[in-house]
Amino acid sequence: MRRGVRIGVDVGKARIGVARSDPSGLIATPVVTVARAADGDADVREILAAATEHDAIEIVVGLPLSLSGGRTPSTDDAERFAERIAAASPLPVRLIDERLSTVSAQSALSASGRNTRKSRPVIDQVAAVIILQHALDSERAGGSAPGTVVLTEGP
C-alpha cells in the first residue's frame, strides 16, 4: 500500500463531494462540498486547494456507470471533470467505478436518522468517502493503484 493522502471526488450536477484519506491510506473522511461552477474553474481550483492543503499524492474521481457497467450521461460528465482536474494539477488523477455510491450514502444517512433532503451537501461528502474508501480497499487488496489514470493531451 502506497503511503500518502488521497483526495476523493464525487461529481454531481450541482455539487461535488470531497473526501480525504489519512496518510497511511486506511480510512477516508469527509472534507467539503464544492458548488459546481456553471462556467470557469472555481470548482476545480477549490478541489486542488484541498489537495494542496492535505499534501495529497493523487486525486480519485468516481466514475458513475450503470448497474450493468454501461456508460451514462453522468459517466461522460465525470470523465470531462476528471480531465479538467488532470489538466490543472501536477497530481495523478484516477477514475474509479462508483456504482451506487450516492445511493449508499443516502441509505447510511437515512439509517442514522438524518433527513436526506436537508442533508444533500453531506450526502455528496459521504458519497466521496465511499468512493475513496473503495479505492483504498481495492489498493490494499490488490496491491496496486486502483482505477485508470486520466491522461491529458500535451501542448
Backbone as a printed PyTorch tensor [residue, N CA C, xyz], in Angstrom:
tensor([[[  0.8480,  -1.1890,   0.0000],
         [  0.0000,   0.0000,   0.0000],
         [  0.8890,   1.2470,   0.0000]],

        [[  0.6490,   2.1080,  -0.9710],
         [  1.4070,   3.3540,  -1.0330],
         [  1.0310,   4.2590,   0.1340]],

        [[  1.9770,   4.9980,   0.6490],
         [  1.6980,   5.9650,   1.7000],
         [  1.3460,   7.3040,   1.0570]],

        [[  0.4790,   8.0470,   1.7060],
         [  0.1280,   9.3830,   1.2440],
         [ -1.3670,   9.6050,   1.2150]],

        [[ -1.7420,  10.8350,   1.4120],
         [ -3.1460,  11.2430,   1.4030],
         [ -3.6770,  11.2030,  -0.0210]],

        [[ -4.8730,  10.6670,  -0.1690],
         [ -5.5880,  10.7290,  -1.4440],
         [ -6.8190,  11.6020,  -1.2470]],

        [[ -7.2270,  12.2850,  -2.3040],
         [ -8.4530,  13.0810,  -2.3020],
         [ -9.4810,  12.3320,  -3.1410]],

        [[-10.6810,  12.1500,  -2.5840],
         [-11.7780,  11.5080,  -3.3090],
         [-12.7840,  12.5480,  -3.7520]],

        [[-13.3290,  12.3780,  -4.9580],
         [-14.2410,  13.3540,  -5.5370],
         [-15.4840,  12.6480,  -6.0790]],

        [[-16.6560,  13.1270,  -5.6410],
         [-17.9310,  12.6600,  -6.1830],
         [-18.5240,  13.8070,  -6.9820]],

        [[-18.5490,  13.6600,  -8.3070],
         [-19.0030,  14.7250,  -9.2040],
         [-20.5170,  14.6450,  -9.3760]],

        [[-21.1840,  15.7350,  -9.0510],
         [-22.6230,  15.8330,  -9.2620],
         [-22.9480,  17.0080, -10.1600]],

        [[-24.1960,  17.1240, -10.5530],
         [-24.5970,  18.2260, -11.4320],
         [-24.5430,  19.5790, -10.7200]],

        [[-24.9070,  19.6120,  -9.4410],
         [-24.9430,  20.8720,  -8.6980],
         [-23.8250,  20.9960,  -7.6700]],

        [[-23.4020,  19.8610,  -7.1090],
         [-22.4060,  19.8710,  -6.0450],
         [-21.3760,  18.7710,  -6.2640]],

        [[-20.2130,  18.9670,  -5.6550],
         [-19.1220,  17.9930,  -5.7360],
         [-18.6960,  17.6710,  -4.3180]],

        [[-18.7980,  16.4060,  -3.9400],
         [-18.3350,  15.9900,  -2.6240],
         [-16.8520,  15.7110,  -2.6540]],

        [[-16.1670,  16.1030,  -1.5850],
         [-14.7190,  15.8960,  -1.4930],
         [-14.4100,  15.2060,  -0.1700]],

        [[-13.5430,  14.1930,  -0.2460],
         [-13.0990,  13.4530,   0.9330],
         [-11.5850,  13.3310,   0.8770]],

        [[-10.9900,  12.9020,   1.9820],
         [ -9.5490,  12.6850,   2.0250],
         [ -9.2680,  11.4220,   2.8160]],

        [[ -8.1070,  10.8470,   2.5490],
         [ -7.6760,   9.6980,   3.3430],
         [ -6.6500,  10.1680,   4.3590]],

        [[ -6.3630,   9.3060,   5.3080],
         [ -5.2480,   9.5650,   6.2100],
         [ -3.9590,   9.2340,   5.4440]],

        [[ -2.7960,   9.6460,   5.9480],
         [ -1.5490,   9.4100,   5.2130],
         [ -1.2170,   7.9330,   4.9730]],

        [[ -1.7030,   7.0440,   5.8350],
         [ -1.4110,   5.6250,   5.6310],
         [ -2.4000,   4.9600,   4.6680]],

        [[ -3.4120,   5.6900,   4.2310],
         [ -4.3650,   5.1500,   3.2620],
         [ -5.3140,   4.1140,   3.8400]],

        [[ -5.6360,   4.2580,   5.1170],
         [ -6.5430,   3.2910,   5.7470],
         [ -7.9980,   3.7170,   5.7270]],

        [[ -8.2530,   4.9890,   5.9600],
         [ -9.6380,   5.4250,   6.1200],
         [ -9.8860,   6.7640,   5.4360]],

        [[-11.0640,   6.8860,   4.8670],
         [-11.4780,   8.1200,   4.2000],
         [-12.4200,   8.8990,   5.1180]],

        [[-12.2980,  10.2240,   5.0920],
         [-13.1680,  11.0970,   5.8760],
         [-13.6480,  12.2540,   5.0070]],

        [[-14.8250,  12.8060,   5.3160],
         [-15.3470,  13.9190,   4.5150],
         [-14.5340,  15.1940,   4.7220]],

        [[-14.4820,  16.0330,   3.6710],
         [-13.7550,  17.2980,   3.7500],
         [-14.7010,  18.4690,   3.5160]],

        [[-15.3080,  18.5230,   2.3260],
         [-16.0940,  19.6980,   1.9580],
         [-17.0270,  19.3430,   0.8010]],

        [[-18.0670,  20.1580,   0.6350],
         [-18.9030,  20.0910,  -0.5560],
         [-18.6460,  21.3670,  -1.3440]],

        [[-18.3230,  21.2070,  -2.6180],
         [-17.9820,  22.3200,  -3.5010],
         [-19.1400,  22.5460,  -4.4590]],

        [[-19.5170,  23.8090,  -4.6340],
         [-20.5530,  24.1310,  -5.6170],
         [-19.9860,  23.9160,  -7.0170]],

        [[-20.7790,  23.2940,  -7.8650],
         [-20.3600,  23.0710,  -9.2440],
         [-20.3960,  24.4060,  -9.9740]],

        [[-19.3040,  24.7880, -10.5940],
         [-19.2170,  26.0570, -11.3110],
         [-19.9530,  25.9480, -12.6400]],

        [[-20.8330,  26.9200, -12.9130],
         [-21.5540,  26.9310, -14.1870],
         [-20.5910,  27.2110, -15.3320]],

        [[-19.6260,  28.0590, -15.0780],
         [-18.5530,  28.3110, -16.0390],
         [-17.3030,  28.6870, -15.2520]],

        [[-16.1740,  28.5840, -15.8730],
         [-14.9280,  28.8480, -15.1600],
         [-14.4420,  27.6090, -14.4220]],

        [[-13.3960,  27.7860, -13.6210],
         [-12.7560,  26.6690, -12.9410],
         [-12.7270,  26.8150, -11.4280]],

        [[-13.6590,  27.5650, -10.8480],
         [-13.6620,  27.7560,  -9.3940],
         [-13.7810,  26.4210,  -8.6710]],

        [[-14.5720,  25.4970,  -9.2090],
         [-14.7480,  24.1900,  -8.5630],
         [-13.4490,  23.3840,  -8.5940]],

        [[-12.7750,  23.3850,  -9.7330],
         [-11.5040,  22.6630,  -9.8520],
         [-10.4620,  23.2830,  -8.9250]],

        [[-10.4080,  24.6150,  -8.8850],
         [ -9.4390,  25.2900,  -8.0060],
         [ -9.6800,  24.9400,  -6.5420]],

        [[-10.9250,  24.8430,  -6.1280],
         [-11.2320,  24.5100,  -4.7330],
         [-10.8070,  23.0760,  -4.3950]],

        [[-10.9980,  22.1620,  -5.3180],
         [-10.5590,  20.7740,  -5.1100],
         [ -9.0360,  20.7040,  -5.0450]],

        [[ -8.3780,  21.4150,  -5.9370],
         [ -6.9130,  21.4260,  -5.9290],
         [ -6.3660,  22.0930,  -4.6740]],

        [[ -7.0780,  23.0930,  -4.1510],
         [ -6.6610,  23.7260,  -2.8990],
         [ -6.7400,  22.7200,  -1.7500]],

        [[ -7.7930,  21.8930,  -1.7440],
         [ -7.9110,  20.8550,  -0.7110],
         [ -6.7800,  19.8400,  -0.8530]],

        [[ -6.4490,  19.4830,  -2.0840],
         [ -5.3560,  18.5330,  -2.3170],
         [ -4.0330,  19.1100,  -1.8250]],

        [[ -3.8000,  20.3870,  -2.0810],
         [ -2.5800,  21.0450,  -1.6220],
         [ -2.5570,  21.1340,  -0.1010]],

        [[ -3.6620,  21.5410,   0.4760],
         [ -3.7520,  21.6850,   1.9420],
         [ -3.4260,  20.3790,   2.6560]],

        [[ -3.8480,  19.2590,   2.0810],
         [ -3.6570,  17.9610,   2.7280],
         [ -2.4400,  17.1980,   2.1850]],

        [[ -1.6210,  17.8510,   1.3670],
         [ -0.4250,  17.2220,   0.7860],
         [ -0.7470,  15.8960,   0.1080]],

        [[ -1.7760,  15.9130,  -0.7320],
         [ -2.2380,  14.6960,  -1.4020],
         [ -1.2310,  14.2010,  -2.4290]],

        [[ -1.2420,  12.8820,  -2.6380],
         [ -0.3930,  12.2740,  -3.6710],
         [ -1.1760,  11.9900,  -4.9470]],

        [[ -2.5270,  11.9630,  -4.8420],
         [ -3.3540,  11.7520,  -6.0290],
         [ -4.7890,  12.1220,  -5.7310]],

        [[ -5.5670,  12.2300,  -6.8080],
         [ -6.9850,  12.5400,  -6.7230],
         [ -7.7510,  11.4080,  -7.3890]],

        [[ -8.7610,  10.8950,  -6.6750],
         [ -9.5800,   9.7920,  -7.1710],
         [-10.9790,  10.3320,  -7.4540]],

        [[-11.4230,  10.2070,  -8.6970],
         [-12.7290,  10.7050,  -9.1160],
         [-13.6340,   9.5130,  -9.3880]],

        [[-14.8310,   9.5550,  -8.8300],
         [-15.7930,   8.4890,  -9.0520],
         [-16.3150,   8.4930, -10.4750]],

        [[-16.3930,   7.3100, -11.0790],
         [-16.9040,   7.1470, -12.4410],
         [-18.2460,   6.4410, -12.3620]],

        [[-19.3430,   7.1900, -12.5340],
         [-20.6670,   6.5870, -12.4170],
         [-21.0440,   5.7830, -13.6650]],

        [[-21.1330,   4.4930, -13.4920],
         [-21.5660,   3.6040, -14.5600],
         [-22.9560,   3.0800, -14.2200]],

        [[-23.6690,   2.5770, -15.2090],
         [-24.9580,   1.9560, -14.9280],
         [-24.7150,   0.6510, -14.1770]],

        [[-25.7630,   0.0860, -13.6060],
         [-25.6010,  -1.1630, -12.8550],
         [-25.0190,  -2.2770, -13.7120]],

        [[-25.3020,  -2.2270, -15.0130],
         [-24.7710,  -3.2530, -15.9200],
         [-23.3370,  -2.9440, -16.3610]],

        [[-22.8070,  -1.7990, -15.9300],
         [-21.4450,  -1.4160, -16.3050],
         [-21.3820,  -0.5290, -17.5250]],

        [[-22.5390,  -0.1530, -18.0460],
         [-22.5770,   0.7000, -19.2370],
         [-22.3890,   2.1680, -18.9140]],

        [[-22.1760,   2.9340, -19.9710],
         [-21.9790,   4.3770, -19.8340],
         [-23.3210,   5.0880, -19.7290]],

        [[-23.2940,   6.2310, -19.0430],
         [-24.4680,   7.0870, -18.8990],
         [-24.0230,   8.5230, -19.1750]],

        [[-24.9560,   9.4690, -19.2820],
         [-24.5370,  10.8720, -19.4160],
         [-23.6690,  11.3210, -18.2300]],

        [[-23.9310,  10.7980, -17.0480],
         [-23.1150,  11.1450, -15.8760],
         [-21.6900,  10.6110, -16.0110]],

        [[-21.5210,   9.4880, -16.7060],
         [-20.1850,   8.9400, -16.9440],
         [-19.3610,   9.9460, -17.7450]],

        [[-19.9500,  10.4590, -18.8230],
         [-19.2560,  11.4330, -19.6660],
         [-18.9290,  12.7010, -18.8780]],

        [[-19.8670,  13.1650, -18.0520],
         [-19.6630,  14.3680, -17.2560],
         [-18.5070,  14.1730, -16.2660]],

        [[-18.4780,  13.0450, -15.5850],
         [-17.4050,  12.7700, -14.6190],
         [-16.0490,  12.6680, -15.3210]],

        [[-16.0170,  12.0470, -16.4770],
         [-14.7530,  11.9560, -17.2190],
         [-14.2530,  13.3360, -17.6360]],

        [[-15.1590,  14.1690, -18.1340],
         [-14.7640,  15.5290, -18.5370],
         [-14.2530,  16.3210, -17.3300]],

        [[-14.9220,  16.1510, -16.1880],
         [-14.4940,  16.8640, -14.9890],
         [-13.1210,  16.3660, -14.5300]],

        [[-12.9190,  15.0590, -14.5590],
         [-11.6160,  14.4830, -14.1840],
         [-10.5170,  14.9900, -15.1140]],

        [[-10.8280,  15.1400, -16.3890],
         [ -9.8540,  15.6720, -17.3490],
         [ -9.5080,  17.1260, -17.0300]],

        [[-10.5070,  17.9020, -16.5850],
         [-10.2530,  19.2900, -16.1840],
         [ -9.3200,  19.3320, -14.9830]],

        [[ -9.5540,  18.4560, -14.0060],
         [ -8.6720,  18.4080, -12.8330],
         [ -7.2670,  18.0120, -13.2700]],

        [[ -7.1680,  16.9650, -14.0850],
         [ -5.8570,  16.4740, -14.5270],
         [ -5.0850,  17.5440, -15.2910]],

        [[ -5.7750,  18.3300, -16.0900],
         [ -5.1110,  19.3720, -16.8700],
         [ -4.5780,  20.4970, -15.9830]],

        [[ -5.2100,  20.6930, -14.8200],
         [ -4.8250,  21.7890, -13.9360],
         [ -3.9320,  21.3530, -12.7790]],

        [[ -3.6790,  20.0560, -12.6640],
         [ -2.9750,  19.5390, -11.4840],
         [ -1.7090,  18.7690, -11.8480]],

        [[ -0.6830,  18.9040, -11.0190],
         [  0.5020,  18.0660, -11.2130],
         [  0.3030,  16.6530, -10.6490]],

        [[ -0.7720,  16.4570,  -9.8940],
         [ -1.0370,  15.1580,  -9.2750],
         [ -1.6940,  14.2060, -10.2600]],

        [[ -1.4360,  12.9000, -10.1080],
         [ -2.1840,  11.9350, -10.9110],
         [ -3.6620,  11.9750, -10.5340]],

        [[ -4.5090,  11.8010, -11.5270],
         [ -5.9570,  11.7300, -11.3270],
         [ -6.4020,  10.3620, -11.8220]],

        [[ -7.1630,   9.6490, -10.9900],
         [ -7.6380,   8.3110, -11.3330],
         [ -9.1560,   8.2870, -11.3280]],

        [[ -9.7230,   7.5260, -12.2590],
         [-11.1640,   7.2670, -12.2810],
         [-11.4020,   5.8810, -11.6900]],

        [[-12.3970,   5.7880, -10.8080],
         [-12.7300,   4.5030, -10.1960],
         [-14.2430,   4.3130, -10.2180]],

        [[-14.6650,   3.1040, -10.5260],
         [-16.0840,   2.7490, -10.5850],
         [-16.7690,   3.1390,  -9.2830]],

        [[-17.8680,   3.8630,  -9.3990],
         [-18.5690,   4.3110,  -8.1970],
         [-20.0530,   3.9300,  -8.1980]],

        [[-20.3880,   2.8420,  -8.8310],
         [-21.7920,   2.4380,  -8.8690],
         [-22.3860,   2.4100,  -7.4660]],

        [[-23.5110,   3.0600,  -7.3190],
         [-24.3140,   3.0810,  -6.0870],
         [-23.7130,   3.8680,  -4.9310]],

        [[-22.6740,   4.6610,  -5.1430],
         [-22.0870,   5.4010,  -4.0150],
         [-23.0800,   6.4060,  -3.4260]],

        [[-23.8060,   7.1430,  -4.2660],
         [-24.7660,   8.1190,  -3.7510],
         [-25.9290,   7.4210,  -3.0760]],

        [[-26.3850,   6.3110,  -3.6500],
         [-27.4700,   5.5400,  -3.0280],
         [-27.0250,   5.0180,  -1.6680]],

        [[-25.7910,   4.5180,  -1.5800],
         [-25.2530,   4.0300,  -0.3090],
         [-25.1480,   5.1590,   0.7040]],

        [[-24.7310,   6.3330,   0.2530],
         [-24.6170,   7.4840,   1.1420],
         [-25.9860,   7.8920,   1.6760]],

        [[-26.9860,   7.9250,   0.8010],
         [-28.3350,   8.2770,   1.2370],
         [-28.8690,   7.2640,   2.2350]],

        [[-28.6230,   5.9940,   1.9860],
         [-29.0810,   4.9430,   2.8970],
         [-28.4190,   5.0730,   4.2580]],

        [[-27.1200,   5.3520,   4.2760],
         [-26.3960,   5.4820,   5.5350],
         [-26.9190,   6.6630,   6.3390]],

        [[-27.1620,   7.7800,   5.6770],
         [-27.6790,   8.9540,   6.3940],
         [-29.0960,   8.7300,   6.8740]],

        [[-29.9030,   8.0830,   6.0520],
         [-31.2750,   7.7770,   6.4470],
         [-31.3010,   6.8490,   7.6560]],

        [[-30.4240,   5.8480,   7.6380],
         [-30.3440,   4.9030,   8.7600],
         [-29.8980,   5.5890,  10.0370]],

        [[-29.1480,   6.6820,   9.9090],
         [-28.6890,   7.4020,  11.0990],
         [-29.7080,   8.4470,  11.5570]],

        [[-30.8570,   8.5090,  10.8610],
         [-31.9220,   9.4170,  11.2650],
         [-31.8510,  10.7950,  10.6390]],

        [[-30.9730,  10.9970,   9.6720],
         [-30.8480,  12.3000,   9.0180],
         [-31.8430,  12.4020,   7.8790]],

        [[-32.4200,  13.5770,   7.7140],
         [-33.3190,  13.8620,   6.6050],
         [-32.4690,  14.0500,   5.3540]],

        [[-32.6510,  13.1690,   4.3600],
         [-31.7900,  13.2210,   3.1720],
         [-32.0030,  14.5000,   2.3590]],

        [[-33.1920,  15.0610,   2.3520],
         [-33.4270,  16.2980,   1.5920],
         [-32.6140,  17.4460,   2.1760]],

        [[-32.5680,  17.5520,   3.4970],
         [-31.8110,  18.6230,   4.1450],
         [-30.3180,  18.3080,   4.2000]],

        [[-29.9510,  17.0910,   3.9010],
         [-28.5570,  16.6590,   4.0250],
         [-27.8510,  16.5050,   2.6860]],

        [[-28.3680,  17.1150,   1.6300],
         [-27.7620,  16.9140,   0.3030],
         [-26.2670,  17.2260,   0.2570]],

        [[-25.8060,  18.3560,   0.8350],
         [-24.3500,  18.5920,   0.8110],
         [-23.5720,  17.5020,   1.5650]],

        [[-24.1410,  17.0010,   2.6390],
         [-23.4850,  15.9380,   3.4040],
         [-23.4850,  14.6410,   2.5940]],

        [[-24.5600,  14.3770,   1.8710],
         [-24.6450,  13.1740,   1.0290],
         [-23.5030,  13.1710,   0.0180]],

        [[-23.2180,  14.3280,  -0.5730],
         [-22.1300,  14.4170,  -1.5540],
         [-20.7840,  14.0830,  -0.9110]],

        [[-20.5610,  14.5620,   0.3090],
         [-19.3110,  14.2520,   1.0130],
         [-19.2430,  12.7700,   1.3700]],

        [[-20.3630,  12.2080,   1.8310],
         [-20.3810,  10.7850,   2.1860],
         [-20.1560,   9.9260,   0.9350]],

        [[-20.7370,  10.3360,  -0.1890],
         [-20.5030,   9.6050,  -1.4420],
         [-19.0230,   9.6530,  -1.8090]],

        [[-18.3650,  10.8100,  -1.6140],
         [-16.9260,  10.9170,  -1.8830],
         [-16.1380,  10.0060,  -0.9460]],

        [[-16.5740,   9.9070,   0.3070],
         [-15.9250,   8.9960,   1.2660],
         [-16.0610,   7.5540,   0.7860]],

        [[-17.2480,   7.1820,   0.3310],
         [-17.4830,   5.8090,  -0.1370],
         [-16.6020,   5.5010,  -1.3500]],

        [[-16.5070,   6.4330,  -2.2920],
         [-15.6690,   6.2580,  -3.4870],
         [-14.2080,   6.0790,  -3.0760]],

        [[-13.7290,   6.9780,  -2.2210],
         [-12.3280,   6.9280,  -1.8160],
         [-12.0330,   5.6760,  -0.9860]],

        [[-12.9480,   5.3030,  -0.0880],
         [-12.7180,   4.1070,   0.7270],
         [-12.6510,   2.8630,  -0.1570]],

        [[-13.5010,   2.8200,  -1.1810],
         [-13.4700,   1.7050,  -2.1350],
         [-12.1040,   1.6440,  -2.8310]],

        [[-11.5870,   2.8130,  -3.2350],
         [-10.2710,   2.8620,  -3.8920],
         [ -9.1770,   2.3870,  -2.9390]],

        [[ -9.2310,   2.8470,  -1.6930],
         [ -8.2280,   2.4370,  -0.7040],
         [ -8.2830,   0.9270,  -0.4500]],

        [[ -9.4880,   0.4090,  -0.2710],
         [ -9.6580,  -1.0200,  -0.0100],
         [ -9.2010,  -1.8600,  -1.2090]],

        [[ -9.4900,  -1.3710,  -2.4230],
         [ -9.0730,  -2.0810,  -3.6300],
         [ -7.5550,  -2.1280,  -3.7390]],

        [[ -6.9020,  -1.0210,  -3.4300],
         [ -5.4460,  -0.9940,  -3.4940],
         [ -4.8430,  -1.9230,  -2.4420]],

        [[ -5.4060,  -1.8890,  -1.2530],
         [ -4.8910,  -2.7510,  -0.1890],
         [ -5.0580,  -4.2240,  -0.5550]],

        [[ -6.2000,  -4.5860,  -1.1360],
         [ -6.4660,  -5.9800,  -1.5050],
         [ -5.6710,  -6.4210,  -2.7300]],

        [[ -5.5240,  -5.5310,  -3.7050],
         [ -4.8870,  -5.9130,  -4.9640],
         [ -3.4150,  -5.5950,  -5.0620]],

        [[ -2.9390,  -4.7130,  -4.1970],
         [ -1.5260,  -4.3910,  -4.1980],
         [ -1.0890,  -3.3580,  -5.2230]],

        [[ -2.0280,  -2.8520,  -6.0220],
         [ -1.6610,  -1.8170,  -6.9850],
         [ -2.7260,  -0.7250,  -6.9850]],

        [[ -2.3470,   0.4380,  -7.4890],
         [ -3.2660,   1.5740,  -7.5200],
         [ -4.5160,   1.2040,  -8.3230]],

        [[ -5.6860,   1.5690,  -7.8130],
         [ -6.9430,   1.1800,  -8.4650],
         [ -7.3430,   2.1200,  -9.6010]],

        [[ -8.2930,   1.6630, -10.3930],
         [ -8.8740,   2.5100, -11.4190],
         [ -7.9350,   2.7540, -12.5860]],

        [[ -8.2770,   3.7910, -13.3550],
         [ -7.4770,   4.1420, -14.5220],
         [ -7.0050,   5.5880, -14.4050]],

        [[ -5.7910,   5.8350, -14.8410],
         [ -5.2250,   7.1800, -14.8020],
         [ -5.8400,   8.0060, -15.9200]],

        [[ -6.1810,   9.2450, -15.5940],
         [ -6.6970,  10.1810, -16.5810],
         [ -5.5050,  10.8370, -17.2570]],

        [[ -5.4380,  10.6820, -18.5550],
         [ -4.3470,  11.2760, -19.3120],
         [ -4.8180,  12.5580, -19.9770]],

        [[ -3.9370,  13.5330, -20.0180],
         [ -4.2720,  14.7850, -20.6930],
         [ -3.3870,  14.9020, -21.9190]],

        [[ -3.8910,  15.5870, -22.8880],
         [ -3.1190,  15.7940, -24.1060],
         [ -2.0900,  16.8810, -23.8720]],

        [[ -0.8900,  16.6580, -24.3560],
         [  0.1720,  17.6550, -24.2210],
         [ -0.0730,  18.8500, -25.1070]],

        [[  0.7370,  19.9030, -24.9370],
         [  0.5580,  21.1310, -25.7430],
         [  0.8640,  20.9170, -27.2060]]])
